[in-house]
Amino acid sequence: MNRPLTLASSVAGAMVVALDGTVLTVAQPTLQRDLDAPFAQVQWTSTGYLVAVASLLVVSGRLGDRYGHRRTFAWGMLGFGVASAGIAVAPGVGWVIGLRVAQGVFGALLQPATLGMLRASYPAESLRRPIAARTAAIGLAAAAGPLLGGALTTGFGWRSVFLLNVVPALVFGALALVGGNRSQDTTSSTSETAPEAASETETERETETALDVPGALWLAVALGCLVHTLVAPSGPAGALGAVAAVVAGAGFVRRERRAPAPLLPPAVVGSPAVGAALALLVIVSAALNGGLFACVYVLQDDLGLTPLRTALVSLPLAASLVAAAPLSAVLLRRAGARPAVAGATAVLAAGLLVLAAARGTAAFCTGFALVGAGFGTVMVAATHVVVRQSPAESAGVAGGLQQTAMNVGPVLGVASATVLMGAAGTRSPLVVLAVGVVAALPFCRALPGGPRPVAAGLRAGVPAVVPAAVPAGAPDPLGRPVPAGPSDAQHTVRAVERGAFGPSLGDDEV
């Protein structure tokens, strides 16, 4: 696929998934009444999806690395659309739960591919804007979801909310399935190689991305049990899930150490920058969703606002999140990931504290705006670090890890907020989550810094220090003869063409 279609597909896939979750939340009470289902079963319409998608995100990312991100995206979108249409005509809550689990499986296929396709189609230095566009689309979908869900459920019933994503899912899935060729779907470097070398590159890539099936099973069980435990922590099922998650996690680590082709490549999980970015994504997404969960009860129970008024008061969060996405790309280019994420994390913590102390509408709007701006910036910058710092041949795994962080974080945040509200009041989660966000600031030190300053002489095209002369005819790094004169040897470590050029960016610069 060409770059515009790749970006449009990535944005569409992200929006389809974001819309699906938000519109269902509004429709669940009507679904329960219409199907005469107990509350526990209705909860599983969300829990079943979360367990399925969280279990398979990393595995699906590896499948994308092996078989092509465009192909896994296409099947994920098509399956998601068919499952959505099936839910719209489901005769009972059991069918809804089963099809929601199927949605989770297909959602796990498409979500890592939305980032993998971007990494494969765009040069590393050009990823800021497409990732920012994708993040802005997610924010827009999150804001529009409750309004669309409420309108559709009120006017046409709960089944209509599942029809919302059928057409875009099927259209973009079909376009991805028939568009482009496989070599355009692998890595950005493949498209630049000679035709006769492309098949060799493809063969080598498939060998390097062999799927470790036992490791995939261990990881799926560990993540599935973890998410289930976070969603339902109490009772025997919660305890059993926690034990199973620990055992499966230990089995996965043991398998990874022995596997000839580990599911998580060392180049990805061994990067301090990637690890720090993933940790920050878990923490800030937990803070955002836990804070929102607590604020709903503060606004409706403590202050007596209606659900509609609550949604209107929280709109600045979505607006600032959408606005922060393009600004984040500028911050990344000018300042780098480390200062951008550190500042945004502090803004997010400040927003939570403002919400904890708010008493009037203006204060709540201010707090929501700060939370949205901080979260939107961290999401763009941290996602950029995860995708860029990972090798192109492991882009799917990197996307799967990013999506796993963004799925585990909200579950952890809501679970924590639930416990804190029962123990210390409705506003206590906002303070505790803000403290947790501040405590995450040390992770920013592992992120890439900003671009290094260029000497004044280099900006003018003149070397700042005139080095020793070299003999005439000495070849440059490209094998061409260079006239006698001052040497530019101190810049050859970057392997860039010599002349009136500034130094290129290094791996530690964003």
N, C-alpha and C positions, 0 to 999 in steps of 0.2 A: 504494500500500500504506500501511496505517497504521503508526505508529511502532513498536509492539511487533513486528509482522511484519517490518518493515524491519530492526530490530535482530537478530531471530532469523535472518533470511536472511543478514545480513552475518556474523554469528558462524558460521553453518553453512558458508558459503562459505569462510571463513578456515580452519575446522577441517578441511574436506574436503581442501584443498590441503596443509595441514600434515601431516595423517595420511598422505596418499599418499606423500610423500617419505620419512617415517621408517619406515613399514612395509616399503617396498621395499628399503631398505638391509639389513634383516635377512634378507629373502627372496632376495636375489641369489645367494648361494652355492648354494642349493637349485635355483633357476631354472637356473643354469649346468649343474648336473649333470643335471637332468631333460631339458633340451633339447640336451645335449651340445654346448654353444656355447663358443667360445673366449672368453677373458677380455676381449679388446678389444671384442667385440660386446656382452658383458654390460655393460661400461662405458657403451656407447652407449644403453642403456636409461635411464640417468640423464642422460648428456650431451645426447642428442637432446631430451629434455624441457627441460633448462635453456636450451639455445640457442633453442628455439622460444618459450618463455615470455618470456625476457629480450628477445628481438627485438621482441616485439609488445605489450609492456605499455603503453607510452606511446601507441602508435597505437590500441590498444583503449580506452584512457582517452578519447581524442579522439572515438572512435565513440560512447562512452557520453554524452559531452557533447552530441553532435549528435542521436542517436536515442533517448536516454533510458537512464539507468543500470539501471533495472529490466529493460528489454528485453535489454540486453547481458548482464546478470547471468543472466537466465533462459536464454538460448541457451548461455551459457558453462557453466552448471550441467548443463543437459540433455546437451550435447555431452560434457562431462567424464564424466558417468555412463555414457553409451553407449560411449565409448572404454574406460572401465574394464571394463565388461562384455565388450567385445571382447577385451581382453587376457586375461581369465580363460579364454577358449576359444581363444586363439591357437595355431596348430599348430606354429609355429617361432619362433626368435628374431628373424628378419627382420620377422615380423608384430608382435612385441612392440615392436621399435624404432619401426616405423612408427606404431603406435597410441600409443606414448608421445609421439611428436612431435605427433600429433593432440591428445593430452591437454594438451600444452604450449600449443597454439593456443587451445583452449577455456579453459584455466587463465588465459591472458593476458586473455581476455574478461571472466572473472568477477572476477579479483582487484582491478583498479581500481574496479570497480562496487561492491564491498563497502564501500569508503570513499566513493565518489561518492554512493551512496544515503543514507549517514549525513549527508553534508554537505547534501544536498537536503532531507532530512526534519527535521533538527534545527536550531534556531537556533545561530549560531556560539558563543554563550556557554554552550550546553548540550552541547557535543560531548565534554567530558572523559569523562563516564561511559560513553557508548557505545563510545568508542575504547578505554577501559580494559577494558570487558567483552570486546571483540574481542581485545585483546592477551592477556588472561587465558585465553581459549579457545585461542589459538594455543599458549601455554605448556602448557596441559593436554594438547592434542593431541600436542605434541612429547614430553611425558613418557610418555603412554600408547602412542604409536606403536610404539616398540621392543618393549614388553611384548606388545601385541596382535599385532604382526607375528610375534614369536617363537612365541606360543601358536598362532596360526592356521597358521603354516608347519609347526610340529611336528605338529599334530593333523590338518590337512586339506591340506597342501601349499601351494606358493607361489601357486597361482592364487587361493586363497581370500582373500589379502590385497587383491586388486583388487576383490573383491565387497563389501568393507567399506563403500565409499563410494557404491555404486550407488544404494541406496534413498534416502539423504538427498539426494544430488545430483538425482535425478529428482523427488523430492517437492518440494523447495524451488524447483527450476527451474520446475515446473508451477505452483506457487503464485504465483511472481513473474510468470509469463507471463499468467495469467488474473486476477491480483489488481490492484485499483486501476484508475486511468485514467492517461492519459499526462500530463495536467497535474499530477498529484500526483508525478510522477516527474522533474520538471525542476528547479526551484529552490524554495527555501522561500518566496521572495517571490512566486512565481507563484500559490501557493495562496491568497495573501492579496489578489490582485487581483480585480477584477470579472470575471464570466464573459465579457463581451464583450471585455475586454482580454486575456484569457488566450491567445486564438488569435494576437493580435498579438505578445504576448510570445514565444510559441512560434516564430513566423515569424522574429522578430528573432534569437532564440537560434540557430536553425539557420543563419542567414546568418553570424552571428559565429563559429560553430564549423564552418565548412566544412573538409572534410578535404583537406589538402595531400598528394596522392598521391605526387608525386616526393619530397617531404621525408620521408614515411613510409617509402618504400623505402630511401632513404639511411640513415635512422636504424636501420631493421630490420637492414640489412646490417652497419652499424657495430657495433651491440650484439651481434648474433649472432657476428660474427668475434671480438669482444673476449672474450666468454664462452668460445668454443671455444679461443682462445689461452690463456686462464687455466687451463682444464681440461687441455689438452694442450700445454704450452709448448715441449716439446722436438721436435726433428726439423724437416724441411722444412715439414710442415703447420702447425706452430706459427709458424714465421717468416712463411709466406705469410699466415696468419690475422692476424698483427700488422700486416703491411703493408696488407692489405685493410681492417682496422679503421681505420687512420690515414687512408687514402684516402677511405673512405666517410664518416668523421667530418668530414673537410675538405669533402667535397661537401655534407654535410648543413648545415654552418655557412653555406656559400656560398648554398645554397638558402633557408635561413631568413632571410638578410639581404634577399633579393629577393622573397620570397613575399608576396602581398597579405594572406594569412591564414596566418601561420606555424603550424606544428604545435605549437610550444611558445609560448604566449602571453607577451608581455613582462611582463604583470602577475604571472605565476607565476615565470618564470626570472629576472626582473629584481629580485625581492625578496631582499634580503640575508638576511632571516630564513629564507626557504624554502631558499635555497642552503646556508646554514649547517646547517640541520636535515638536509638530504639528505646533506651531507658527513659529519655525525656518524652518521647511520644506516649509511652504508657502513663507516665505521671501526669502530663498536662491533659490527656484525654480523660483520665480518671477524675482529675480536678474539675474539668468542665462539666462532665455528665453528673458527677456526684453533687456539684454545686447547683446545677439546674434542678436536679431531683429535690434537693432541700428547698430551693427557692419557690418551687410550685406550692409546697405546703406552707411556707411563710406567707406568700401572697394570698393564697386562698383561705387557709385556716386561721392564720393570725390576723391578717388585714381584711379578710372578707371579700376579696376581689372575685369576680366571676372568671370562669375559664377563658372567655374571650378577652376580658380586660387583662388577664395574666399574659396571654399571648401577645397582646399589643405592647405591654410594658417591656417584654423581653425582646421585641423586635430589634432594638439597637445592637444586640449581640450578633444577630445574623448580618445586619447591615455592616457593622465594623469588621466582621470576619471576611465578608466578600471584598470590602475595600482594602483590607490588609494584604490580600493575596498578591495583587500587582505591586504594591509598595514593598512587599518582602523581596521580590525579585530585584528591585533597585537596591535595597539594603544589602542583599547578598553580593551584588556586584561591587558596591562601593566600600562596604565595611567588612564583609566576610561573615561566615556562619557564626563564629564564636561571639562577637559582640552583638550580632542581631538576635541570636537566641537568648543570650543572657539578658538583654534589655527587655525582650518580649516576655520572658519568664517572670521577670520582676513586675511587669505591667499586669500580667495575669494574676499574680498573687495580690497586687494592690486592688484589682477589681473584685476579687473574692472578699477581701477585708471591707471594701466599701459596701458590698451587698450584705455582709454580716451586720454592719452598723446602720444600714439604711432604714429610714422610717417613712419617707415620702416617695412619690412617683419619680421626681427628678433624680433623687439619689439612686434609686434602683436602675433607672435608665443609664446613669453614668457608670454604675458598676457593671452592668451588662455590656456596655460599649467597651470598657477596658478589658473585660474578660474575652470578648470576641476578637479585639485587636491583638491581644497577647497570644491567644490560642492560634489564630490564623497565621501569624508570623512564625511561631514555633513549628507549626505543621508544615508550612512550605519549606522553611530552612532545614529542618531535620530530615524531611523526606528527600530533599535535594542532596543532603550529605549521604544518606543511605544509598540512593540510586547512583550518585556520581562516584562515590568511593568504592563501590563494588565493581568487579570486572564485568564487562558487557556480557560475557558468556554465562554469568551467574545473575543476570538482571532479574530473572523470574524468582529466584530464591530471595533476593533482596526485596523485591516487591511483596513476596509472601510474608517475610518477616515484618515489613512495615505494616501490612494489613493486619497481621496477627497482633501487633502492638496496639493498633487502633481498634481492635475488637476486644482484646483482654482489658485494656484500660477502662473503657466505659463500664464493663461489668464489675470490675474491681471498685470503681468509684461509687456506683450505685449501692453495691453491697456495703461498702464502708459507711456511706451516708445513712443507710438504713439502721445500722448498728448504733451509730453516734446519735441519731435522732431519738432512738428509744432510750438511750442512756443519759443524754445531757441536753435535750431540747432541739428544736427545729433549726436554730441558727448555728449550733455547734459544729456541724460538718463544714460550714464555710470557713470558719477559723482554722480548723484542723487541716483542711485541704490546702489552705493558703500557706500554712507552715510547711506542709509537705512539698509544695512547689518551691518555696525558698530553699528548703534543704536539698533540692535537686540542682541548684545552681552550680555546685562543683563539677557536675557532668559536663558543663559547657567548656571546661578547660581542655577536654579531649577533642573538641571540634576544631576544624581548620580555621586558621586566622584569616585576616584580611590580606589583600594584595600588598606585596612589598613595595615601599617607595622607590621610585626610579630617580637616579641622580640627575641633577639639572643638566649636566653635560649630555647625558644620554637622551634626554627629552629633545635637546636641540640637534641631535644627530651627531654629536662629537663625544668621543670617549672621555669620561671624567679623569681618567689617569692614562697617560700615554705609556704603553708598555714597550718592552724592548723590541727592536726591529727584527724582522725575519728575512731570510734570504729570498731573492726573487725566485719565483716558480714553485714555492712551497704550496702544496694543495690545501684547499679548504676542506671542511667536513664532507662536502659533496664531491670531492675529487677534482675540483677545478683549480687551475693555477692562480695564485694571488701575487700581485706585484709586490716588490720589495717595499717595506715600510713598517709602520708600527703594527705590532701583533695584537690581535683581539682574542688571544688564547684564553683569557680569563673567563670568557663567555662560552667556550666550547662545551662545557659540561651540560648545557641545555640543548646542544645540538640544533641550533637554529641558524638560519642563513645569516652570514655576516654582512655588515654594511651599516647603514644608518637605521638600525632597528633597536628598540629597547629589549630588555630581557623578557623571555616568555614566562608564563606563570608556572610555578612548580606544583607538585602533587599536594602540597600542604596549603595551597592558596585556593580561594573560591572566587 
